């Protein structure tokens, strides 16, 4: 039975056309590296791609364990399917034609429509499709081993962390629920709320300059009670609990991660070392890559990051200004309901607007972070990933929490 590592899909182009020529050049480069290519013509062209065994033997030799090599230097174990796919994908993505074009460029120019790997065990895919990430299996453990077999160790380790994090969040959710129920129990017990509700003779200034009447402090009785229900003495205890929980979570995850890494034999695995090995496998001449760090480029990247952070902080300030303006506009409304509930409506519409802002800026942040990483030109793919992680985390932090930082440290001063 013939087994293929990847399938390249292309439209049927005219003989002698530019796209057909570019496609042939790319396939010729793969043939020079020893790849076996089989063409199947249907409504589209399908090219089955299979890497030679020498590539995987070279990969094992470059990443060998010196201790085991001394015992049996000629031993070659079968590498996992996910590792095989990762190696072939790296070579496909980094094969350069005589026109200095890679597969990514050819897909942009529609020379190839798609490129996807083939898994030997389709039952794993069907199992994950039916039993993983389903609401009906919400209380079941994730099939981490199946995820590892299909997506590889890197993806499986992420979901192992996500599952552990979600599991421990259950304890935090229980504590939060207890605090919330306690807040409901003391709904009417706050001394501040009682004084506000009893202030029937305290007349407050109008909330705007036009059309706004004087109002009684007791009108905000319900708002004060709801505020105390959410923000009370128990909230302080919950904040202390979450600080302890975060530390305990990190320490327990280290133990859990050590268990997983030991079971999967990943202690000797190094991402940058593997990438270097695949670079050597892909480049038959083993030519060193030229790289020079640019302080000018790094300065430009830093300035652009600071500009993006300033934009995100400005959006948070814009939301604060919106609440002030919305309150004034609602108090001048012709509708009696809006005038009476001006503060509540301003808070609710501000929250909805904040949510929409987060959704939109999350997509913008990702594109900006990717663009800055391309501009930065990291040396390796792992450095590219680390740089992207730092940037997207920074942007998302200011997107999600800049308004909370304002409330915590600046509001009221």
C-alpha positions in Angstrom: 0.0 0.0 0.0 1.4 3.4 -1.0 1.6 5.9 1.8 1.9 9.6 1.1 3.0 12.4 3.5 1.4 15.4 1.8 -1.0 16.3 -0.9 -0.6 19.4 -3.1 -3.8 20.6 -4.9 -3.7 22.7 -8.0 -6.0 23.9 -10.7 -5.5 22.6 -14.2 -3.5 25.3 -15.9 -2.7 25.7 -19.6 0.4 24.1 -20.8 3.2 26.7 -21.0 1.4 29.2 -18.8 3.2 31.1 -16.0 1.4 29.2 -13.2 2.2 25.8 -14.9 5.8 26.7 -15.2 6.1 27.8 -11.5 4.4 24.6 -10.4 6.8 22.5 -12.4 9.8 24.4 -11.0 8.6 23.7 -7.4 8.0 20.0 -8.0 11.4 19.7 -9.7 13.0 21.1 -6.6 11.2 18.5 -4.5 12.4 15.8 -6.9 16.0 16.9 -6.4 15.6 16.3 -2.7 14.6 12.8 -3.3 10.8 13.2 -2.9 8.5 10.8 -4.7 5.7 12.6 -6.5 2.5 11.0 -8.0 0.1 13.0 -10.1 -3.7 12.3 -10.1 -5.9 14.4 -12.5 -9.5 14.9 -11.8 -11.4 18.2 -11.7 -8.2 19.5 -10.1 -4.6 18.2 -10.1 -3.6 16.3 -7.0 0.1 15.6 -6.3 0.9 13.0 -3.7 4.3 13.7 -2.0 6.4 11.2 -0.2 9.7 11.9 1.5 12.6 9.5 1.2 13.6 7.4 4.2 17.1 9.0 4.3 15.5 12.3 5.5 14.0 10.7 8.6 17.2 8.7 9.3 19.2 11.9 9.1 16.7 13.6 11.4 17.1 10.8 14.0 20.9 10.9 13.7 21.1 14.7 14.2 18.8 14.5 17.2 20.2 11.3 18.6 20.7 10.6 22.3 24.5 10.2 22.7 24.0 7.6 25.5 21.8 5.3 23.4 24.0 5.8 20.3 27.0 4.3 22.1 24.9 1.3 22.9 23.5 0.8 19.4 24.7 3.4 16.8 22.8 1.8 13.9 19.4 1.5 15.5 16.6 3.4 13.7 13.2 3.5 15.4 10.1 4.5 13.5 9.4 8.1 14.2 5.8 9.1 15.0 3.5 10.2 12.2 3.2 13.7 13.6 6.9 14.1 13.6 7.1 12.9 10.0 4.4 15.3 9.0 6.2 18.2 10.8 9.5 17.4 9.0 7.9 17.2 5.5 5.8 20.3 6.1 9.0 22.2 7.1 10.7 21.1 3.9 7.7 22.0 1.7 7.4 25.4 3.3 11.1 26.2 3.0 11.8 24.8 -0.5 12.9 27.7 -2.7 12.5 27.6 -6.5 14.8 29.2 -9.0 12.5 32.3 -9.0 13.2 32.6 -5.2 9.6 31.6 -4.4 8.4 29.4 -1.6 5.1 27.4 -1.3 3.6 30.3 0.6 4.2 32.6 -2.3 2.9 30.1 -4.8 -0.3 29.7 -2.8 -0.8 33.4 -2.8 -0.4 33.4 -6.6 -2.9 30.5 -6.8 -0.3 28.2 -8.4 -1.3 25.7 -5.6 -4.8 25.8 -4.1 -4.0 23.8 -0.9 -1.5 21.6 0.8 -2.4 19.2 3.6 -0.9 16.2 5.3 -2.3 12.7 5.3 -2.8 10.7 8.5 -2.4 7.0 8.5 -5.1 6.4 11.2 -8.4 7.9 10.2 -10.1 6.3 13.2 -8.2 8.8 15.5 -9.6 11.7 13.6 -13.1 10.2 13.8 -12.7 9.6 17.5 -11.6 13.2 18.2 -14.5 14.5 16.0 -17.0 12.6 18.1 -15.6 12.5 21.6 -13.5 15.7 22.0 -14.6 19.3 22.5 -18.3 18.4 22.8 -20.7 19.8 25.3 -22.0 16.3 26.2 -18.4 15.4 27.2 -17.8 18.5 29.3 -17.1 16.5 32.5 -15.0 13.9 30.8 -11.2 14.0 30.6 -9.7 15.0 27.3 -8.2 12.2 25.2 -4.7 13.7 25.4 -3.0 10.6 23.9 -5.3 10.7 20.9 -4.7 14.4 20.5 -0.9 13.7 20.7 -1.2 11.0 18.0 -3.1 13.3 15.6 -1.7 16.8 16.3 1.7 16.1 17.9 3.3 16.8 21.3 3.3 20.5 21.0 -0.4 20.9 20.5 -1.2 18.1 22.9 0.8 19.8 25.6 -1.2 23.0 25.2 -4.5 21.2 25.6 -3.0 19.3 28.6 -2.4 22.7 30.2 -5.8 24.0 29.1 -7.5 21.0 30.7 -5.6 21.3 33.9 -6.3 25.1 34.0 -10.0 24.5 33.5 -10.1 21.8 36.1 -8.5 24.0 38.8 -10.7 27.0 37.7 -13.6 24.9 39.1 -12.3 25.5 42.6 -12.0 29.2 42.0 -15.6 29.2 40.5 -16.9 27.5 43.6 -15.2 30.2 45.8 -16.6 33.0 43.6 -20.1 31.5 43.8 -19.9 31.3 47.6 -18.8 35.0 47.8 -21.6 36.0 45.3 -24.3 34.1 47.4 -22.9 35.8 50.5 -23.3 39.1 48.8 -26.9 38.4 48.0 -27.4 37.4 51.7 -26.1 40.7 52.9 -28.1 42.6 50.2 -29.8 44.8 52.8 -27.2 44.9 55.5 -24.8 47.5 54.2 -24.7 50.6 56.5 -23.8 52.8 53.5 -26.8 51.4 51.5 -29.1 52.0 54.5 -28.0 55.6 54.9 -28.5 56.2 51.1 -32.0 54.6 51.2 -33.0 56.6 54.2 -31.8 59.9 52.8 -35.2 61.0 51.6 -34.6 64.6 52.5 -31.2 64.9 50.9 -31.6 66.8 47.6 -28.8 66.4 45.0 -27.7 68.8 42.3 -29.0 68.2 38.7 -26.9 65.8 36.6 -26.8 68.2 33.6 -27.1 71.9 32.8 -30.4 71.6 30.9 -33.7 69.9 31.5 -32.3 68.0 34.5 -34.3 68.4 37.8 -33.0 68.2 41.3 -33.1 64.6 42.6 -33.2 62.7 45.9 -30.2 60.7 47.1 -32.6 57.9 48.0 -33.4 57.4 44.3 -30.1 55.5 44.0 -31.0 53.1 46.8 -31.3 50.0 44.5 -28.1 50.9 42.7 -26.2 51.2 46.0 -27.6 47.8 47.2 -26.6 46.1 43.9 -23.1 47.6 44.1 -22.7 46.3 47.7 -23.9 42.9 46.6 -21.0 42.7 44.0 -18.4 44.7 45.9 -18.3 43.9 49.6 -16.0 42.6 52.3 -16.2 39.1 50.8 -14.7 40.4 47.6 -11.5 41.3 49.4 -11.3 37.7 50.7 -11.9 36.4 47.2 -9.1 38.5 45.8 -6.8 37.1 48.4 -8.0 33.6 47.6 -7.3 34.2 43.9 -3.8 35.4 44.6 -3.1 32.1 46.5 -4.9 30.1 43.9 -2.7 31.5 41.1 0.5 30.5 42.9 -0.8 27.0 43.7 -2.0 26.5 40.1 1.5 27.3 38.8 3.2 24.9 41.2 0.7 22.1 40.6 1.1 22.6 36.8 4.8 22.1 37.1 4.2 18.7 38.7 1.6 17.8 36.1 3.8 19.0 33.2 6.7 17.0 34.5 4.5 13.9 34.5 3.3 14.4 31.0 6.8 15.3 29.7 8.2 12.1 31.3 5.5 9.9 29.8 6.1 11.3 26.4 9.9 11.3 26.6 10.2 15.0 25.8 12.9 16.0 28.3 15.7 15.8 25.7 13.5 17.6 23.0 14.5 21.1 22.2 12.5 23.2 19.7 15.4 25.3 18.4 17.6 22.2 18.1 15.0 20.4 16.1 14.5 23.4 13.8 18.3 23.6 13.2 18.3 19.8 12.3 15.4 20.4 9.8 17.3 23.3 8.3 20.3 21.0 7.8 18.1 18.3 6.2 16.3 20.8 3.9 19.5 22.6 2.7 21.5 20.0 0.8 24.5 22.3 0.6 24.3 23.2 4.3 25.0 26.8 3.5 25.0 29.1 6.6 22.3 31.7 6.6 23.4 35.3 6.7 21.9 37.3 9.6 22.7 40.7 11.1 20.9 42.2 14.0 19.5 45.7 13.2 19.2 48.2 16.1 17.4 50.5 13.8 14.8 47.9 13.0 14.4 47.0 16.7 13.9 50.7 17.6 11.2 51.0 14.9 9.4 47.9 16.3 9.6 49.2 19.8 8.1 52.6 18.8 5.3 50.9 16.8 4.5 48.7 19.9 4.4 51.8 22.1 2.1 53.5 19.5 -0.2 50.5 19.6 -0.3 50.5 23.4 -1.1 54.2 23.4 -4.0 53.5 21.0 -5.4 50.8 23.2 -5.1 53.1 26.3 -6.8 55.8 24.3 -9.7 53.5 23.5 -10.1 52.8 27.2 -10.2 56.5 27.9 -12.7 57.0 25.1 -15.0 54.5 26.8 -14.7 56.5 30.0 -15.6 59.7 28.2 -18.5 57.9 26.5 -20.0 57.0 29.9 -19.8 60.6 31.1 -21.3 62.0 27.8 -23.9 59.2 27.7 -25.0 60.0 31.3 -25.5 63.6 30.4 -27.4 62.8 27.2 -29.7 60.2 28.9 -30.6 62.7 31.7 -31.7 65.2 29.0 -33.7 62.6 27.1 -37.5 63.1 26.5 -38.1 59.6 27.7 -38.8 59.4 31.4 -37.3 55.9 31.8 -33.9 57.1 30.3 -33.9 60.1 32.6 -34.5 58.1 35.7 -32.1 55.3 34.8 -29.4 57.4 33.2 -26.5 56.0 35.2 -27.6 52.4 34.7 -28.1 52.8 31.0 -24.7 54.5 30.6 -23.0 51.6 32.4 -24.9 49.0 30.4 -24.3 50.6 27.0 -20.7 51.3 28.0 -20.2 47.6 28.9 -21.7 46.5 25.5 -19.4 49.0 23.7 -16.4 47.7 25.7 -17.3 44.1 24.7 -17.5 45.1 21.0 -14.2 46.9 21.3 -12.5 43.8 22.8 -13.9 41.6 20.0 -12.7 44.0 17.2 -9.3 44.8 18.8 -8.5 41.1 19.4 -8.6 40.6 15.6 -6.7 43.8 15.0 -4.1 42.9 17.6 -3.3 39.6 16.0 -2.8 41.1 12.6 -0.6 43.9 14.0 1.5 41.4 16.0 2.0 39.2 13.0 3.0 42.2 10.9 5.5 43.4 13.5 7.0 39.9 13.7 7.4 39.9 9.9 9.0 43.3 10.1 11.3 42.2 12.9 12.6 39.2 10.8 13.5 36.8 13.6 16.2 34.2 12.9 14.2 31.1 13.6 10.6 30.0 13.7 10.7 29.5 17.5 12.0 33.1 17.9 9.2 34.2 15.7 6.7 32.4 17.9 8.1 33.8 21.1 8.1 37.3 19.7 4.5 37.0 18.5 3.5 35.6 21.9 5.0 38.6 23.8 3.4 41.1 21.5 -0.1 39.6 21.4 -0.1 39.1 25.2 0.9 42.8 25.7 -1.7 44.0 23.3 -4.4 41.8 24.7 -3.5 42.8 28.3 -4.1 46.5 27.5 -7.2 45.7 25.5 -8.9 43.7 28.3 -7.6 45.4 31.4 -6.8 49.0 30.7 -10.3 50.0 31.8 -10.0 48.0 35.0 -6.6 49.6 35.7 -8.3 53.0 35.3 -11.1 52.0 37.7 -8.6 50.6 40.3 -6.0 53.4 40.3 -7.4 56.6 38.8 -11.2 56.7 39.1 -12.2 58.9 42.1 -8.9 60.7 42.2 
